[in-house]
Amino acid sequence: MSAAEQGAEAASRPGRGVLDPPSLVQLAAEELRRMILAGELAPGERLIEERLTEHLGISRPPLREAMRTLQHEGLIDLQPRRGATVTRLSDDDVFEILTLRSAVERLAIELGVPVTDEARLVRCRAALAEMERCAEREDRAHLVQRGYDFHRAIVGLAGHRRLEGVYDSLHQQLLLCMAMNLYAREHYYENLRTHVNRHRTLLEVIESGDPKAVLAALAAHGERSFTQAKQGIR
């Protein structure tokens, strides 16, 4: 269903106010975001307006506004006279993002495991349940986003507000890395259900309460599989 058709359907639903239905810009941004996180648009790929307006069923003005939205999110790179491309992370970018992510998650585990606040585990379980639903629907884009939520909940085990703030600052960049990782793992290592089960195993180790075991499980978790696949390592 195109963005225009989705907008018309939303507007026709009974009981909704005039301002309630999402705009064409919002729907187009959502679909572009989905295509990027699902791997349908690859890093560095040029975004051709003619193709996208046809795919989304909208004109160029709302498409361009949607692209600006994703530019602010860091998912699209817009250059004057050169057009739009999906953001490509350099090898240095990936190294810095993943090493910082690893450091934050390790510190969170050292501070938060064994878990003394059951509500923090509830957040992990809820995120995992959402991942399972996304895998069942083969909804790769939302699986990436719920995977971020799961790891964000792991950071939350420490109950450390500033540590969570550091992790949040990496949100969009981590989504790009996690999208590339899901694509690589699905093509080289595992299906979507196995992908979720790997996260379930990590949660089970966390629930066991042994921080050393959790750190070992996290180190073997496979967050850098897409860099290994790039090098031809399986």
Buried (B, 14 or more C-beta within 10 A) or exposed (E): EBBBEBBBEBEEEEEEEEEEBBBBBBBBBBBBBBBBBBBBBEBEBEBEBEEBBEBBBBEEEBBBBBBBBBBEBBBBBBEEEEEBBBBEBEEEBBEBBBEBBBEBBBBBBEBBBEBEEEEBBEBBBBBBEBBBEBBEEEBBBBBBBBBBBBBBBBBBBBBBEEBBEBBEEBEBBBBBBBBBBBBBBBEEBBEBEEBBBBBEEBBEBBBEEBBEBBBEBBEEBBBBBBBBBEEEEE
